[in-house]
Amino acid sequence: MHDDVKAYRTYEEQVDLLAGRGMAIGDRGKAIATLQRVNYYRLSGYWYPFRQQVGGKRVDDFYPGTSLDDVVALYEFDVRLRAATFSVLAPIELALRAHLGHELGRVDPCAHLDPDLLGPTVQKGNSYRKWLEGYKSELSRSREDFVAHHHEKYGGRLPVWAAVEVLDWGGSDVSLWLRSPQRPGRRRRRLRTAGTAAHELDEGAQPREEHMRTPWTAVQSSPHPVAEAAEGGRPPGP
């Protein structure tokens, strides 16, 4: 037994713990089945706003009126919201990748690998080195056929129009660094606009992974309306 790690709890004990903190469990068998399907600590992000605030801090006890059904409903709504959001964002991301790769390729097929073609951001500290390390890491982990093809035929040196498909989306804002004075200003503006859009899409789409919550559930701090009504009004902020 490790003293510095929380004690293991069975599903039944987890249900008892929630009930002991004031959450209405309802059908016990259904509650256990829910925890078998959705990890206790995943759901904890959704019942966080139901936890009482005392002295400006969250405590373990829940506001009166809190139920596991409400928590699960919030979780399931978030799953549907995330799926709907990303189904719309995915084609936009693909189009931006295609545009960035095409326009950067006009400047140089390997513009992403030549810091002399990149703008002021790259000259600050170790920004470019860190970006390049991340790119190489993504490249080494990739199992895409086109990456294998470039390894076999070109020694693994990907042109920028292929590299944009390997990059972590946040890395695609390399276009923001572009400094190509020999190119017309209109093309530079197009690249900057596309790069800015890529950056904003990355910010707005986080988190994209299936196991993560959408941002609003991660930062929500006010209790459910049921809890507010039970307390006679909105509690103070955290």
C-alpha positions as CSV (number, residue, x, y, z in Angstrom):
1,M,0.0,0.0,0.0
2,H,1.3,3.4,-1.0
3,D,0.6,6.2,1.6
4,D,1.1,8.9,-1.1
5,V,-1.6,7.5,-3.4
6,K,-5.4,7.5,-3.0
7,A,-6.9,4.3,-1.8
8,Y,-8.5,2.0,-4.4
9,R,-12.3,2.0,-4.4
10,T,-14.7,-0.4,-6.0
11,Y,-17.6,0.9,-8.1
12,E,-19.9,0.2,-5.1
13,E,-17.6,2.3,-2.8
14,Q,-17.4,5.1,-5.4
15,V,-21.2,5.3,-5.4
16,D,-21.3,5.3,-1.6
17,L,-18.7,8.1,-1.6
18,L,-20.8,10.3,-3.9
19,A,-23.9,9.5,-1.9
20,G,-22.1,10.4,1.3
21,R,-21.2,13.8,-0.1
22,G,-24.8,14.6,-0.9
23,M,-25.3,13.5,-4.5
24,A,-28.7,11.8,-5.2
25,I,-27.7,8.5,-6.8
26,G,-31.1,7.2,-7.8
27,D,-31.0,3.6,-9.1
28,R,-27.9,2.1,-7.5
29,G,-27.4,-0.6,-10.2
30,K,-27.7,2.1,-12.9
31,A,-25.2,4.3,-11.1
32,I,-22.7,1.4,-10.9
33,A,-23.2,0.7,-14.6
34,T,-22.5,4.3,-15.3
35,L,-19.2,4.3,-13.5
36,Q,-18.2,1.1,-15.3
37,R,-18.8,2.9,-18.6
38,V,-17.4,6.3,-17.7
39,N,-14.4,6.7,-15.4
40,Y,-15.1,8.3,-12.0
41,Y,-12.4,10.9,-12.6
42,R,-13.8,11.8,-16.1
43,L,-17.2,12.5,-14.5
44,S,-15.5,14.5,-11.7
45,G,-14.9,17.3,-14.2
46,Y,-18.7,17.5,-14.8
47,W,-19.8,17.4,-11.2
48,Y,-17.2,20.0,-10.2
49,P,-19.6,22.9,-10.6
50,F,-22.1,21.1,-8.3
51,R,-19.6,21.1,-5.4
52,Q,-20.3,23.6,-2.7
53,Q,-18.1,26.7,-2.3
54,V,-17.0,27.5,1.2
55,G,-14.7,30.5,1.8
56,G,-14.1,30.8,-1.9
57,K,-13.0,27.2,-2.2
58,R,-14.7,24.1,-3.5
59,V,-15.3,21.4,-0.9
60,D,-16.2,17.8,-1.5
61,D,-19.9,18.1,-0.5
62,F,-22.5,18.8,-3.2
63,Y,-25.1,21.4,-3.3
64,P,-28.6,20.2,-2.3
65,G,-30.5,18.9,-5.3
66,T,-27.4,17.5,-7.1
67,S,-28.1,14.2,-8.8
68,L,-25.9,11.8,-10.7
69,D,-28.5,11.9,-13.5
70,D,-27.8,15.6,-14.0
71,V,-24.1,15.0,-14.1
72,V,-24.4,12.3,-16.6
73,A,-26.8,14.4,-18.7
74,L,-24.1,17.2,-18.7
75,Y,-21.4,14.7,-19.8
76,E,-23.6,13.3,-22.6
77,F,-24.4,16.8,-23.8
78,D,-20.7,17.6,-23.9
79,V,-20.0,14.4,-26.0
80,R,-22.7,15.4,-28.5
81,L,-21.5,19.0,-28.6
82,R,-17.9,18.0,-29.2
83,A,-18.8,15.6,-32.0
84,A,-20.9,18.3,-33.7
85,T,-18.2,21.0,-33.3
86,F,-15.4,18.8,-34.7
87,S,-17.5,17.6,-37.6
88,V,-17.7,21.2,-38.8
89,L,-14.1,22.1,-37.9
90,A,-12.4,19.1,-39.5
91,P,-13.0,20.1,-43.2
92,I,-11.9,23.7,-42.4
93,E,-8.6,22.4,-40.9
94,L,-8.0,20.2,-44.0
95,A,-8.6,23.1,-46.3
96,L,-6.2,25.4,-44.3
97,R,-3.5,22.7,-44.4
98,A,-3.9,22.4,-48.2
99,H,-3.7,26.1,-48.6
100,L,-0.8,26.7,-46.4
101,G,1.2,23.9,-48.0
102,H,0.5,25.2,-51.5
103,E,1.3,28.8,-50.8
104,L,4.4,28.1,-48.7
105,G,5.5,25.8,-51.5
106,R,5.5,28.7,-53.9
107,V,8.1,30.4,-51.8
108,D,10.3,27.3,-51.4
109,P,9.5,23.5,-51.4
110,C,11.2,23.3,-48.0
111,A,10.3,26.7,-46.6
112,H,9.6,25.1,-43.3
113,L,13.2,23.9,-43.0
114,D,14.9,27.1,-43.9
115,P,14.9,29.6,-41.0
116,D,16.3,32.3,-43.4
117,L,12.9,32.3,-45.1
118,L,11.1,32.7,-41.8
119,G,10.1,35.9,-40.0
120,P,11.0,37.7,-36.7
121,T,9.4,35.1,-34.4
122,V,11.9,32.5,-35.5
123,Q,14.8,34.8,-34.5
124,K,13.6,35.1,-30.9
125,G,15.3,32.7,-28.5
126,N,15.0,29.0,-29.4
127,S,11.6,29.2,-31.0
128,Y,12.6,27.6,-34.3
129,R,14.7,24.9,-32.7
130,K,11.8,23.9,-30.4
131,W,9.4,23.9,-33.4
132,L,11.9,21.8,-35.5
133,E,12.3,19.3,-32.7
134,G,8.5,18.9,-32.5
135,Y,8.2,18.5,-36.2
136,K,10.9,15.8,-36.3
137,S,9.2,14.1,-33.4
138,E,5.9,14.0,-35.3
139,L,7.7,12.8,-38.4
140,S,9.4,10.0,-36.6
141,R,6.1,8.8,-35.1
142,S,4.1,9.0,-38.4
143,R,3.0,5.8,-40.0
144,E,1.6,7.5,-43.1
145,D,2.4,5.9,-46.5
146,F,3.4,9.2,-48.0
147,V,6.0,9.6,-45.2
148,A,7.4,6.2,-45.9
149,H,7.5,7.0,-49.6
150,H,9.6,10.2,-49.0
151,H,11.9,8.3,-46.7
152,E,12.6,5.7,-49.4
153,K,12.9,8.0,-52.4
154,Y,14.0,11.3,-50.9
155,G,15.7,10.4,-47.7
156,G,12.8,11.5,-45.5
157,R,12.9,15.2,-46.5
158,L,9.3,16.2,-46.9
159,P,8.3,19.2,-49.0
160,V,6.1,21.7,-47.1
161,W,2.9,20.6,-48.9
162,A,3.4,17.1,-47.5
163,A,4.8,18.3,-44.1
164,V,1.6,20.2,-43.3
165,E,-0.2,16.8,-43.0
166,V,2.3,15.6,-40.4
167,L,2.5,18.6,-38.3
168,D,0.6,19.0,-35.1
169,W,-2.1,21.6,-36.0
170,G,-0.5,24.1,-33.6
171,G,2.7,23.7,-35.5
172,S,1.1,24.8,-38.7
173,D,1.3,28.4,-37.6
174,V,4.9,28.3,-39.1
175,S,3.2,30.4,-41.8
176,L,3.0,33.2,-39.3
177,W,6.8,33.4,-39.4
178,L,7.1,33.7,-43.2
179,R,9.3,36.5,-44.4
180,S,9.7,36.5,-48.1
181,P,10.4,40.0,-49.4
182,Q,10.8,38.8,-52.9
183,R,7.2,37.7,-53.0
184,P,4.3,40.1,-53.8
185,G,2.7,41.7,-50.8
186,R,-0.7,40.2,-51.6
187,R,0.8,36.6,-51.3
188,R,2.4,37.5,-48.0
189,R,-1.0,38.8,-46.8
190,R,-2.7,35.6,-47.9
191,L,-0.2,33.5,-46.0
192,R,-0.5,35.6,-42.9
193,T,-4.3,35.5,-43.0
194,A,-4.2,31.7,-43.5
195,G,-1.7,31.3,-40.7
196,T,-3.7,33.4,-38.4
197,A,-6.8,31.4,-39.2
198,A,-4.9,28.2,-38.5
199,H,-3.8,29.5,-35.1
200,E,-7.3,30.6,-34.2
201,L,-8.7,27.3,-35.3
202,D,-6.2,25.5,-33.1
203,E,-7.1,27.6,-30.1
204,G,-10.9,27.2,-30.8
205,A,-10.8,23.5,-31.4
206,Q,-8.9,22.5,-28.3
207,P,-9.2,20.0,-27.0
208,R,-9.8,17.8,-30.0
209,E,-8.9,14.4,-28.5
210,E,-11.8,12.0,-27.7
211,H,-10.8,11.7,-24.1
212,M,-10.8,15.4,-23.3
213,R,-13.7,17.8,-22.4
214,T,-14.7,20.8,-24.4
215,P,-13.3,24.0,-22.8
216,W,-16.5,25.3,-21.3
217,T,-16.9,22.2,-19.1
218,A,-13.3,22.4,-18.0
219,V,-13.6,25.9,-16.7
220,Q,-17.2,26.0,-15.6
221,S,-17.3,27.2,-12.0
222,S,-20.9,28.1,-11.2
223,P,-23.3,25.4,-9.9
224,H,-26.2,23.9,-11.7
225,P,-29.4,26.0,-11.5
226,V,-30.9,23.4,-9.2
227,A,-28.1,24.1,-6.7
228,E,-28.5,27.9,-7.1
229,A,-32.2,27.7,-6.4
230,A,-31.6,25.5,-3.4
231,E,-29.1,28.0,-2.0
232,G,-31.3,31.0,-2.8
233,G,-29.1,32.6,-5.4
234,R,-25.8,32.4,-7.2
235,P,-22.9,31.6,-4.8
236,P,-19.7,33.8,-4.9
237,G,-17.1,33.0,-7.6
238,P,-14.2,30.8,-6.8
